[in-house]
Amino acid sequence: MAIFVVLMIAPIQSILLTLIAISNYFVFSMASFHAVKRVANRLLTDKGESLLYPLIDRALDKVISDVSTSNKQNWMQKGFDFSLIQMQIINNIKNQSENKWVKKLLIYGFKKLKVDDIPFNDPKLNISEIIKDRVILAIREMANPSKKKFWYTILFHWMAVLVILIMNLIYR
């Protein structure tokens, strides 16, 4: 009841205060995503790909090594559903005892992995190498940290506070 009364007395101010309270969630989620981007950027600029390749190999070997070479070439013809393999690989990465930030990066890379344009009919195709390169490419594309969204949210907070103060001065 009190919220309804406040909303009736000062609708703009109460809406802005509610938006400020809700946008705090976005600040923390953006900060977390920015931290992941910074870790990815730092890892790739320090030539940490050599650290990622063995982890990707280990995750791929647990899933893809069970499939014979002839079956790998016929995956697309047999209705191969890569999303199931992808989920198995992601679960293997989650079960590894590596750094949690590196695991997050690898999981992100595998979630962004697309296999639509891989020519599975090629007998000389090395699927694990292509997958490794594409995972690293997905991580590399994500690894450009930017603070723009964070600063826009902070700017929104200050603008909303300024509008609330001006509205309070006008309606007194």
N, C-alpha and C positions, 0 to 999 in steps of 0.2 A: 504494500500500500504506500509506503514511504517513497519507493522508487517512482511510482506513478505520480505522486504529488510533485516530486522534484522534476520529473519529466514535463509536467504541466506548467510549472512555474518558470523553468528555464530550459526549454527544449533543445536549443542549439548547444548550450554549454554541456548539458547532460549527454547529448549524443557524442560530442567531441571527447568528453572524458571517457565515455565507453569505448570509443575508437582508440584512444590512447592506451587504455588498459588492454584491449585486444591486440594492438600492434606490438606490445611487448613480447608476445609469443613469437612474432615474426623476427624481432631483433635477435632473440636467442637462437632461433633456427637458422637464420642467415649467418650468425657468428659461427655456428657449428659447421655449416657447409663451407664457409670461408676458410676455416681451419683445415678442413680436408683438402681444399684446393691448394692451400699453402704447403701442406705436407707433400702433395703430388708434385707441385712445382719444384720444391726443394729436392725431392727424390730424383726427379728427372734432370734437373740442372747439375746435380752432383754425380751424374752418370750411375744412378741407382738401378738402371734397367738390368744390370748384371745381377742384382739382388732379386728382381722380379721374375726373371726367366726360370730359375730353378723352382720357384714356388708355383709358377704356372705349369711347368712340366710335371711336377708332382701331382697337381690337381687333375691335369689332363690324363696322365698315365693311369690313374685309378679308374677312370671312366672309359677312355677310348682304347686302352690297351686290351680290353676284353673283346673288342670287335675285330674280326679278321680283316685282312687287307681287301679281299673281294667284297666283303660287306660294306666297307667304307666307301668303295667306289659306287655301290648300288644304293646308297642311303636315300638319295632323292627319288630313285625309281620305286623304292619299296615304301614310300610314304614316310620317310624319315622325319621325325618330329624333333627338331633340335632343341625345342624349349625344355623337353624332359631331360636331355643330356645336359643342357645349360643349368637346370636346377640341381642336378646331381653334382656338377662341378662346383656350383656355389656352395652346396652343403659340404663338399670336401674342403673347400677353402675355409669355411666357418669352423670346421673341426680341427684345422691345423693349429699348431701351437706357435704361431708367429705373432708379430707385433699387431695390435688391433688396428692401427692406422693403415698398415700395409694390407691387412685383410679387407678393410673397407674399400681401399683403392681397387684391389683385384675384383671384389664383388661388383663394384660400380662398372669396371671394365667389362666383365662378363655379362652384366645386365644390358649394356649398350651394344653388345656384339650382334652383328647381323651377318647371316650366312647366305643371303639370297643370291648374291652374285658370284659365289664360289663355284667353279666348274668341277663338280664332283665326278664327271665322266672321264677326266684326265687321269690316265694310269700313273703318271709321275707325280701326282699331287701329294704333297705332304701337309695333311690337314692340321696337324699340331703346330707346325711353323706358321701357317696362315693365321690360325686362331691366336697364337702368341703375338704376332705382329699387329693384329687388329685390336687386341686387348690393350697393348701398349699405346696404340694410336688413339683409342678412346680415352685413355687416361691422359695422354698428352693434350688432347683437345679440351679436356676439362680443367687442365692445370694452369689456367690463367686467372689468378685471383684478382678480384675487383671489389672495391668497397663502396661502389656507387649505391647499391640498394640499401646498404646499411645507413649511409649518410642521408639518403632520401627519407628513410624512416625517421631518423633523428630530426631532420628538417621538418617533417610533418608534425612531430611532437611539439617542437617549438612554435610552429605556426598555429597549431591548435591551442596551445597555452596562451599565445598572444591574442588570438580571437576571443578566447574566454575572458581574458582580462579586459579587453576593449569592450566586450558586451557587458561585463559587470560594471564598468565605468559609465557606459551609456545609459543603462537601465536603472541606475540608482536614483 
